[in-house]
Amino acid sequence: MKQYTISAISSLLAVAVMLGGCSNPATPAGYIGYVKQGAWVGTERFYGMQTGPSSTGLGWLLSAINVSITPYTYHEPMEVLSRDNLQVRFQIHLVWRVQPTHAAVQTFIEKYTTITGQEGADKIVEVAYANFLKEPLRTATRNEVQSLDALLLKERIISIGHAVEATMRTWAHGTPFDILSIVAGDITYPPMVAEAVARKMSTTQLLEQKLTEI
């Protein structure tokens, strides 16, 4: 009888240990989950991908890193010398997302971000942006602004955004990064340039008004 009792207790303990190591990681809507399987001995391994809303079902030592596939917007404040050596302040606004496929998210996790196991979904994307997009974006923007005189920047602000967007789309081609749009704006000139821009705009408006009257 005692032997049966010990055997039953051992079985219950084994079941408890097994259940304690099981999990059912979930991925919410708007995310793709990168699922890993841990190990008590050895190393964890890639297990699979899942598109939210979903979960893996009960499995042994499973965990999921969830990556948002909705757009993110990043703003980069910049100070750049124009072609005529005047300091101009402005912002470049980037809208992008991780491409919404299992293959793209797997590559994103394995090659473009740094994971310690404690990051939230936004932090994972922020690290990848800093690793891959931030400096190329700033360099492309700087190159466009430095090719123009300060007085032309406001007139060409839309084309600057388009040019930077084209450059970044080329840069991101073949990667998990999907560039949706890039816009330059919020230009601030030094006082003497601002006055010159205001005079030029006023003159342009007067000429347009006279042409309309004719």
Disulfide bonds with the S-S distance in Angstrom:
none
